[in-house]
Every structure is written in C-alpha cells, then in structure tokens.
C-alpha cells in the first residue's frame, strides 16, 4: 500500500532539487508552449500500466514551463514490444513523446528475445511511479499449499503466452527447483488468467500484487486464493510470509539468475523518452515528473485507488537499466537454454 513516510521523503527530495537555470527554463517554455506531449501506453486498458500512464497524463502538464497539453495514446501489442520499438526508432525525438512499456525491457534485450529493435540503456528514462511485485496466485482447490508442494503435485497455471513472465518465471522454477507448473492457454492477459483460475480452468494464475490486492482482495480475505511466491529481491511488507523467487535459490549461480530475472520489479511502472532528445529537455521532463509525483492532487488519486506507490528518479532508473543490460553473459546463456 501507499506509504505516507515514503511520500513525505520523496516530496522533501523534490523540494531540495536545484532549480533549472533561467536560460534553460526560458528555452523550454518557448518550446513547450502551445505543444502537445503524448504519453504512449504499451498495454490495453484495465491494468496498472494503463492506470499510471493516464494518471501522469492528467497531472504532468502543469509542472512543465509553457503548460503544454498532455494526452494519452494507447499503443498495445506484443507485450509492449510494439511501443518500445516505435519509441526507439520512430517516435519524435524532441521531448513530445513519452512511453510506458514493460518492466522487463532490459531483461528481454539481454536475453536476445525475438523482435527487439531497441537498446534499453539508450532510452532516456524519465522516472518511476512505482516498483511492482509480480506473484503466482493459487486457488483453494489445489493440493499445493506452499511452494515445496509444487514439486510433488502438478499445478495447471494460466499463461499469457510464450515469452511472457507468466511462462518465463515458472519455466525457470520447473528447471531449477523441480516445480511442476503446467502452462494452460495462452490467455489474452493476466485478468483473463485470474478469471480462468476462478472458473476452474486452472489452479493458478500470474498477476501483480497491486492488481490482486486492489481488484480481488476478497479472495484473500475469504482464503479462496493465496500467494504462492513473489518475484522480488525482498519480501513485500504486505506479504511477509510469502517467499521470493530469489530465496528459493540453493546456490550462487541460481541466485544470480533469479536476481536478474526479478530485476524488472525495480523498474515497475516507469516512463521513458526516445534516445536523441536534447539533454536540457530530458532534465526538464525529469524535474517535472518528480514534481508531479509529489503533486497533492495526484497523491489524493493514489490514496483513493489504494495502490502501491514508490516513485524513483530518472537518474536512478537509468542506472538500474544499465546494470540489467550488462548482466553476466554466463547468466544469459544459462537462462536462454532453460527457457528454450
């Protein structure tokens, strides 16, 4: 859930930032005045990518000199690969195009997934609205009650397709610790997978903690469903009794691979601009983003939605992406072999 302390700390950090120089601000104002900034969303409506994309759209403009119009543009396709390739190769490189794409962009690139035409560390990362913990959810009908049981009993799981995290995480767990996840589908999206689990088509599904906690919390209260494993470096405060994927590693090689695989959670719901945008406009967009994340009207929306909210700066994101993109070739080679 949204933490008041993290909000206060982030707001204080924003207020402490040095102001943009007068000349730079004047240049930006003369550029953005009368302009339209498009926020491109790489996923269909209903999920947290869409939510945070439209949330930024509603509040960003008032924090940019010249008060440009900001609009949301949907560009779903191939798990946001369509958007990522377009942002890298075609989108205008003048500071009027911002995108929100999959948190696994850098991971997919490192693994040389098919269809990738971008270099993740060459994007200009603007900022993160929140980190994101993905989870495996299990229905009460299953014989499995803890992750170790999944090495004994088959676990039919709703997949959203080959190459998706819903398959990748579980294929690695099957290969490394001997779980017996069986992929069923593909289903169009994680929401469809949750419905399939509820209907009895599968015993398990894959989603984010945000989505489950906000839209299906009654399942947890009634114990119809439980969280079997979380894909993060550390346990989420709301799930202190649920193991992380990294904890399931039994040696250094497995831990390195699992840590790399869950690194997308730190990227979460983040925004990027194409390579080649002038540096002063990127600096201005990052400053405006930070101010937007501390905007009282935006914070009121977050409180009402009861979503996790852990903002991070564009500079921090840039370093996270660079570290993921430079992962050891040994880790990549092993993961490629296991996921093939």
N, C-alpha and C positions, 0 to 999 in steps of 0.2 A: 504494500500500500504506500501511498504518498507520504513521505516523512517530512514533518514540519521542520525538523532540525536541518535536513539536507536542503530544504527550500531556503531557509534563512541563511545558511552558509553560502549557497550559490548566489543569492541576491547580494550578499556582502561582497563577494568576489567581483560581481559585475560592477558594483558601485566603486570598487577600488581600481578598476581598469583606467589606464591613462586615456584621456580623450584623443580623438583623431585630430590631427593637425588642422589648422584653419584652412590652409590651401587645399588639403585633401578633401575636407568636408565640402568646400565650395565646389570642387570638381565633381564630386559625387552628386551633389544636389543638382548641379546643372545637367548631369547625365540622367539621373533617375526621375527628375521632374517631368511629369506627363507620360512616363514609360509604364509598361505593364510587365510585371515579373510573373512567370508561370512556374508553379510548383507541380512537377510531374510525379504521379504516383504509380508505381510499378505493379500494383496489385489491385484486384477488384474490391468493390465496396464491402464493408462489413467487418474487416479486421483492423488490427491496430496500426498497420502501415497507413491505411486509408484515414483512420481517425487522426493520427498525428500529422499527416500531410495536410488535411483540411483545417486542423487546429492552427498550424503555423500560418496557413493562408489567411485566416481571419485576423491575425494579430501582428504579422511581421511589418506590414506597410507603414504603420505609424512610427516605427523605430528607424526608418531609413530616411535620410535627408531627401526632401522633394516629395515625400509621401506617395510613392508610386502605387498604382493599382496592383494587387496581388490576386491571382486566380489559380484555382486547382484544375489540373488536367489529368485525366485518367489515361494511363498507357500500360495496361496489364499485358502479360504474355510471357510464357516460358519462365515462370517464377521470377519475373522482373528482369530477365536477361535481355528482353527486347528493349526495355528502358535503358539499361546500363550501356548496351552497345550504342544506342542512339545518342545518349548523353556524351559518350566518349568521342564519337565520330562525326555527328551531325549537328547537335544542339548548338545554338548561338553561343559564342564564347565572349560575350560582352557583359555578363553578370545579370542577364534577364531570365536565365533558365536554372532552376534548382530541381533536384530529384530526390526521391526517397525510394531506395531499392533494397534488395535482400541483404540481411546482415551477414550473409556468407559470401559476398562478392570476392573478398580476398582469398578465402578458403578455396572457392571454386576455381579461381585463377591459378592458385598454387597447384591444385590437383589436375590442371590442364583439362578441365571439363569441356566437352564439345560445344562449339558455338560462341565461345568467348572471344570478343574482339576489342577488349579494353585492358588497360593496366590500372589496377585499383589504386596503387600509390600515386598515380599521376592525376587522379581526380583531385579537386580542391574540396576537402571535407569542411563543411560549414559548421556543423555541431550536431550533438545528440540530444534528443528529447528524453530518451530513457534507455537503459540497458534492458535486456529481455531474456528471461529464462524459459527455455522450452522444456516440455515434460512429456513423459509417457503416462497416460491415464488408463486405469484398469477398472472394468466393470465388476460388480459384486459376484456375478455368476462364475467368474474364473476360479479355478483351483489355486491359482497363484495369489499369494498374499504378501510376498516380499520378493525382491529381485532374485534371490537364490533359488526360489521355487521355479523361476522361469528357465532354469537349467534342467528341470525334471519334466515339466509339462509344456505342451505346445501352447503358444499364445497367438491366436489369429489377431492381426493388427491392421487397421485401416491405413493404407498407404495412399499418398497423393502423387505417386509416380516415381519411376526410376530417376535417380539423381537428386531427388528431394531429400531434405533432412529426415523426413519420416522413414525413409528407407535406409539412408546412409548410417545414421546412428545405430539402428537395430542390426544392420548387417555387420557392423564392427563388433557390437556386443555378442552377436552369434559366433563370430570368428574368434574373438579373443577370450571371452569368459564362458562360452558354451551355452548361451541362452538359446531358446527355441522359438523366436519370433517368426511367424509366417505372414508374409505380406499378402493382403487382400485388396483388390482394387485394380486400377487406381480410382480414387475419388477426386472430384474437382478441387476440393480444398479441405482444410482442417475442420471447418464447421460441418461439412458433409461427413467427414470421418467420425466426428463425435455423434452425429445422428445415426450413423451406421452401427456404432457401438451400442447406442441406446436401443436400437431396433433388434439387436441380437445377431447382426450380420458378422460382427467381430467381437472379441472380448476386450480389445484395447484400441486406443487411438493416440494420436500425436497432436499436441497443440502448445500454446504458450500458457504460462501461469496467469498472465494478465487475462487472457480470454476465458479460461476456465473459472477463475476467481470472480470475474465480473458477470459472466453470462450463465454459468452453471454452478454457482456456489451451493445451491440447494442439493446438488448431488453429493457434495462433500458433507454437508450438514446431516443428510439422511443416511450417509455411508453407502449410497448406491455406487459410488466410484471412489477411487483412491489414486494418489500419485505414486507411481512405482519407482521412477528415477527422474532426476532433474539434470539438465545438461548445462552445467556451470562449473566454474572453478571452486566455488564455495557454496554452501547451503544457503538458500534464500531464507531470510528471517521468518517468513510465513510457513516454511516447510523444514523445520529443524530436525525432523525425524526421517526425512527422505534422503537417501544417499545421492551424491552426484556421480556422474559418469566417471570423473577423474578418480574418485575414491575406489572405484571398482578395479582399477589397475593393480596388478600384483608385482610389477617390476618397472624399472625406469623407462624402458622402451615403450611399454604400453601407456605409461603415464604421459610421456611426451606426445604420443599420438592422440590420446584422448584430450589432452590440454589444447592441442592445436585444433581439434575438431570442435570443441565447445567455445573457441575464442570469439565466434560470431556473436555470442551473447553480450559481450562487451560493446560491440558495435550497435546492436539493438536497432532502435528506430532513429536512424541518422540521416542527415541530409548532405548532399554533395552538389558541386558545380563542375562543369566540364574542365578539362585542362585548358590552359591558354587564356583564362580570364585574367585581366590586368590585376596585379598584386594589390593595388590600393582598393579595388572594388571587392576583392576577397576579404581584405581586412575589414572593410566597412560591413560586408554581409555577416561576417563572424561576430562583430560587435553588436550589430542589430539583432542577430539570433540570440546572443547571450542576454541582451536586454529583454527580448521577447519572452525568454524562458523565466524571467523574473517579473513579468507583467502581471499585476494583480487580477486583471480580467481573465487572462489565460489560466492562472493558478486556481481561480474560482471554478473554471470549467473542469480542471483536473480533479479537484476535490469532489465535485458533483459526480464525475464519472467513476471515481474510486479506483483509478488506475495507478500502477507504479509510475514513479516519476523521478528519474535520476539523470539530470542533464549533465553534459560534458562539453567542453570547448572543442572547436575545430582543430586546434593545435594538438590536443590530446588524442583526438581521433586519428589525425594524420600519423601519429607515432604508433598507435595500435595497428593500423592498417599496414604500415611499413614493416612492423615486426612479424605480422602474419604472413605477408608476402615473401619474407626472407626466411621462412621456415627451413629446417634442415632437409636436404634432398633425400636423406635416408627415411625420414618420416613420410615424405610424399610418396616415395617409391613403394613403401610398405602399404600405405593406405590405398594407393591405386590398385595394388594386387588384391587386397582384401575386398575392395568394393567392385571389382570387375565382375 
